[in-house]
Amino acid sequence: MTEFPQTLTDAAKALRDGTVTSVALTEAAIATADAHDDALGTYLARFDEYALERAAAADAELASGVDRGPLHGIPFGVKDILAMAEGPTTAQSLVLDRSWGADKDAPAVARVKAAGAVITGKTTTMEFACGMPDATKPFPVPRNPWDPETWPGGSSSGTGSGVAAGMFLAGLGTDTAGSIRIPAAFCGVSGLMPTFGRVPKSGCVPLGYSLDHIGPLARSAKDCAAVLEVLAGLDPSDPDCVDAPFAAPEFTGDLTGMRIGVVREHHFPADSDPALESTFDAAIAVLAEQGATLVEVTLPYWHEMVTADMITMGCEALAYHRTDLASRWEDYFVATRAMMAVGAMVSGADYVQAQRVRRVAQDAIGRLFETVDVIVCPTTSVGAPKFGEITGPGGQTDVDRLFSMIHTPYWDTVGNPVLAVPMGFTAAGLPLSLQLAGPAFGEAAILRAGDAFQQSTDWHLRVPQPAVRTAA
């Protein structure tokens, strides 16, 4: 799609200027999928005819003066754990009943549709948004367009790879331990995990009831802001959802007066990529050049929150899957059942204690945000790993190795909003990523900072060349 705008925001402007049509954008997205989806495993289901119909309708509406906002006419992907009336939700699993969510849209999907987005298909994930790919099951193995021998990150794998490869301009993902930000990091795009409760999560196959977030992946921070404006707000079908609509801030690029806390502790392990530290230092220098004041900070209860995320996710996943795990053990992916079985090893007292410690940490991080406006740290300590580097014997996830290279679960446990943006590359040409976290419902600040960084850099506009890099 090099002849078309790279970002949702630029495409929205071009649609209104009349220099491009939604049909042309959608046809180019479909052509890209035709050329590269077999190698990249981005889609579980494609809606080509539906998408072209919706694109033609968007063009007609815009021509007649009906403007539904910046998503109107934009090719858009949806992670296949979100219900959508046009096709079954599989959660990339043999286990999920295909009647689950049938003929219904999740509220987040309904809002994207109402905003005029052109949904091109349902994207690949990890089974039930956890575990790892399993080539023995009848589903695509999602791959990274920067190097298809590497993992695109999970669990919003297809949404991240699809944005990076040009199969759509934005899409929906979910985040329970990092599943928006990890694929954003490894695929070199931007991804926003909103504050817990800001976006309704009903109509999403649950992983962790008290941890799940729905949010966008797109090319830029400004694109993510446009999607969040559509997604945010109360929906009575989700008891955790709050009445907190979102309006994008003014994106001036000026960060004068913004206090940014810089986190290094726990984020630079011995096996970090050699380029990580210098790339991170260069990234925060850009923020300082834009007027921000940098101060070193430490995240309270780091180890406790990472542990609490794993305990909470394991227990809450087991609560949902217990009956199916007992009767259909072999139908689950090897890595999925191993991760969910963790919940069976945790006592009720341990689960309750984890929730108590979460509240202590939430209070502590709230106090830290009284002294800074945004906190920055690396999203991961490495570029995208090869598949064999994160799986052990029998296909099980090497959990210790995986969690030594990602720095995302802390924020799911406390529930604060976090934006991941590209900040450079490894020597092997794989993306590295910066996380910007804010106080609860502080998306405006992190999006302002992310946009200011992107106004001064072009890492988010770098694209892989899937045409010349195909899976072995």
N, C-alpha and C positions, 0 to 999 in steps of 0.2 A: 504493500500500500504506500510505497514511497512517493507516488505522485499526489497522494491525498494528505490531508492534515493528520499529524501523528497523535494529537491529543483530542479528547472529547471537547474541550473548551474551544479549540481552534476549529474543529469540525462543526460545532454548533454555530459559530460565527460564519463559516463558509456556507452553511445551509441557508442562513438568513441573507447573506450577500448574493446568493444565487450562483456562486462559483462551483458548487457541487450539489448533488442531489442525494437523498437518502438511498434511492435505488442504486446509484453508482457506488456509494460507500458499501452497501450491503452486497452487491455483486462482487466487489473487490474482496470483501471479507470471505465470501463463499469460495471464490477462486483460490484464496490463500489456504483455506481449509482443504479444498480439493487437492492442492499440491503437497501439503505437509502434515495433514492430520494423521495419516497412516503411520508416519514416522514419529510423531510427537504424542499421539494418544490424548489429544485435548478434549475430545467430545465423547460422551456416552450416547447422546442422541442429537441429531441435527434437525433443525426445522427450516430447511431452505425455502420451501414454497411459502410457508407461513411468514417467514421473515421478509420475503420479497413482497408479499401482499401488504404487510404492515408498513414496509418502506414506501410503497406506492401511496398508501393512505396518508402517511406522514407528509410526503411531498404535496399531495393534494390539499391537506389541511394548511400547511405553511403557505402555499400559494393563495389560499382563500383568506388568509389573515388569522387563522387559528394557530396559536403558538402555546404549546404546553410546557415550555421551558427548555433548558439546555439539553435534556436527554431526548428531546423530540427528534426522531429520525436516526438515532445513534445505534449502530450495531452493538449488541449487549449479550453477555453470557451469564448463565445462572448455574451455580453449583448444584449438582444433583443430589442434594439432601433437602432441597427446598421444593415444596409442592408447586406444580404448575399444571394447569388444566389441559394443556396441549399434549402432555405426554406423561407416562408413569414415572414416579420417583423410585429409584433403585437403591440409593445410598451406596452404589457400587457393591451390592451384596446379593447373594442368592437367597438370603434369609428374609429380607423385608418383603412383606406381602405387597404385591403389585397394586392392590386396591387402596393401599395407604395414600391418603391425600388425593384420591382419584377425582378428577373433574373440579378440582379446587386450586386456587392460588393462595400461597402463603401471603400474609399481609405485605411483606417486603416486596414480593413479586408483583402483587396487585398494584402497589404504589409505583413501581417502575413502569409497568404497563400503562397505567393512567397518565404517566408523564410522557408517554409516546415513544419509549425506547423500543427498538426492534430486536427482540430476543431471537438469537440465531441458533440456540440449542442449550442442552444441559451438559455441563462440563464434568470431567472426571475428578475423583476425590480419592481418599483412602477409605477403605470399607468403614462405613458408619463414622467417618471423619477421624478415625484413629488407625493405628497399625501402620503397615507399609504395603506397597504393591505386592501382588502374588500372581506370578505368571501362570500358575496352575489353574487359575479360575478364568472363566470366560469373559473377561473384561480387559479393556485396553490398559497397558502400563503407561502412565503419563511420564513424559520425558522433557528434559530441559532444552529449549531451542538454542541456548548458547553452546551446549554440547549434549547431544542426546544420550551419551553414556552416563550422564549425571542426573541426579534427582532434581525435579523442579521444586521440591519442597511440598509439604503437606499441611493440612489436608486439602486446601483449596488449590490443588495442583493444576487442574485444567484451566481454571480461571486465570491463574498467574501466567501459565505458559501461553494461553490464548491471547492475552493482552500483549505479551512480549513478542509473539510471532505475527501479530497483526490480524488475527481471526475475528476480533471485535475490539472496540475502543475502551470498554469498561465491562465490569462484571461483578457479580455478588459472590462473596466467600463467607466463611464462618470461622470463628476463632475461639478455641477453648484452652489451648496451651500455646498458641502462636500460629494458628492455621491460616490466617490472612497474611501475617507479617513474614513468615518463613518463605512461602512461595514468592512474595513480593521481593524479598531479599535475594533469593537464589535466581530469580528470573529477571531481575533488574528493572522492576516497576515499582509503583507506589501503592501502598495498601494501608487502609485505615481501620483499626478496631475502635469503634465508638465506645463511649461509656456504657457499662452494663445497664440495660433497661432503657436506653435512649431509642433503640430500634426494636420493634416487636419481633420476638423469636418464635412465635407460634407458626405452625406450618413448616417447621424445620425438624427433621428427625433429630431427637435430642442426643447429645453425648454427655454433657454435664449440665444439669438443669440450672445450677447457680453460677455457671461459668460461661455458657454459650453467648457469643456475640455474633451478629450479622453485620457485615460492612462491605465497602467497595474495594476493588483493586482496579487501578487505572494507570495511565501513563504519568500523571502529575498530581501534586497535592491539590491544585485548583480543581482538577477533575474529580477528585475524591470529595471535595467540598460540595460540588454540584450534585453528586449522587446522594450525599448525606442529607442535603436539603429535602430531597424526595423521601428518603427512608425514615427520617426521625419523626417521632410524635406518638401520642397515646393510641393504643389499640386495646380494647377491653378483653380480647381473646388471650392476651398474655398478662398474667397477674403481676409479672415483674416489670412490665412496661410503664413508664412514667410520662407525664404530660410535659415533654421537653422538646418542642420543635427546634429546628436549627436554621439559622440564617447565616450565610457565608459572610465572613468579615471583608473589609476592604483590603485588597492585596496590593500594598504599596511598595513592598520590598524593604521598607524601613523598619528596623527592629530597635530603634533608639528607645531606651528605657526598659527593654525586656531583660529580665534576669534569667539566665540559663544555667542550670546546674549540670555539671559535667561528671558523669559516673565512669570510673575506671575499674574499681574493685570488682572482682569476679568476671569481668568481661574480656580479659586478655590472658587466657590460659596459656600454658607453655606450648601447646600444639596449635596456637593461632596461626593464621596465614601470615607470612613475613610482611605482607603489605598492609596488614590491618592497622597497626598503630600509626604509621605515617599517614595513611588515608584518613583515619579518624581525626588526627590532629589537623590535617588540611581542611576537613569539613567544618570543624568547630571554629577554625580561623575565619572561614567565610562568614559564619554567623556573627562573629565579632566585628568583622568589616562592615556588616550591615547595621551595626549599632548596638548589638546585644552585649551585655556584661556577663562574662563567664566566671563561674565560681565552682570549685570542686565540692562535690557532695557524695554522701554514701547512702545507699538505699537501706532503710531499716528492715530487719528481719528477712534478709535475702534468702538464706537457706530454708528458713521456716516456710516462706511463701512458695518456693519451688516445690518443697515437699508437700505442702498443703494442696497445691494444684493437682499433684499426682494422686494423692489420697482421695480428694474430693471427686476428681474425674473418674477414678477407678470404681468408687462406690456408687456414684450416680449412674454410671454406664451399666454396672452390674444390675442395678435396680430395674433398668429398662430391659435388659437382655437376659435376665436370669432364666426365664422359662425356655427361651429359644436356645440358649447355651446348653441347657441340660438335655434338650431333645434333638438339637441339630449341630452338635459340636463340630463335626467334620465339614459342615457347609461354610463355617466361618473361615476367614483367612487365618493362617497360622499366627501371624503377628497380632491380629485383632484379638483372638481369644486369649493369647498370652497377656496382652495388656489389660483386658477386662477381668481376667482371673485374679489380677492384683486386688480387685475389690473384695474378693472372697477372703482374702488374708487379713483384712482390716476389721477391727472390732467396731461395734457401734460407738463405744466410748472414744476410740481413736478418731472416728469421723466427727463426732461432736467437738472434740478438742481442736481438731483442725479448723472448724468453723469459728470457734472462740478466738483462736490465734489470728485468723483472718481479720476479725474485727479490731484486734489490737493493732495489727499492721495497717489497716485502713486509717485508723486514727493517727498513727505515726506518720504515714505518708501525707495525710492531710495537713499535719503540722509542718512538714517539710515544704509543702507547696505554699505555705505562708511566707517563706523566705525566698522562693524562686517561682518563676512563672511557667517554665518548661524545664524538663530534664532530658538530657541527651546521652545516648550510649550506643554501642554497636548492636545491630539486630542479631548478627551471628558473628562468630570469630573466624569463619572460613567461607570460601566460595562454595558453590554447590558440590557436594561429595558424589563420588561414584557410588552406584547402588551397593556394591560389595563392601563399602566402607561403613555402612550403617546397618547391615544385616549380619547376623551370626549364623551358626549351624542350623539347618532346618528352616531358614527363612525368618527366624525370629529377629525382632528389632534389637540391636545392640543399644539398649537404653542409656547406659553410661556414656557411650561414645556420642550418641545423638545429643544428649543434654549437656555435653561438654562443649558443643559447637553452636547451640542456640541459646539466646538470652531473652526469651519471650514469656515463659510461664508466669513469672512474677507478677506481670501486669494483669493477667487474667484473674489471678487470685484476689487482687485488690480492686479490680474492676475499672481502673482509670483508662481514659482514652489514649491510644498510642498510634502514631503515624510512622510507617517505615518508608524511607526514600533511598534511591541509589546514591552512593557517595564515591564510587570509583571501582577499580577492577584489581583482581589478582594478577600475578605475572602470567598465569595461564589464560587470562582473558575472561574470567568469570566475575560476575558482579559482587560487590560488597555493599553493605546497607547500613544506614543510620536510623536509629529509633529516636523519635521525639515524643515524650510522654507529657501529659498535662494533668491538672487537677480534675476531679469529677466534673463532667459537663464542660470541660475546658478545651473542647475541640477547636474553637476559634483560634486560640493561641498557638496550638501546635501546627495548625494548617497555615497560619500566617508565617510561622518560622520556616516550615517546610517549603512554602512558596518562595519566600525570600531567598532561601538556599538555591532553589531551582531557577530563580531569576538570574543568579550569578554563576550557575554551572549548567552543563548540558548532559550530565550523566543519565538523567531520566529520558533523554531523547536518543540515546545510543540504542541501536537495534541489532539483534543477531541476524545471521544470514542462514536461515533454515534451508534455503535452496541448495547450499553447498555443504551443509553439515547434516548428514542423515544418520540414523541409528545403525550401528553395526549389526 
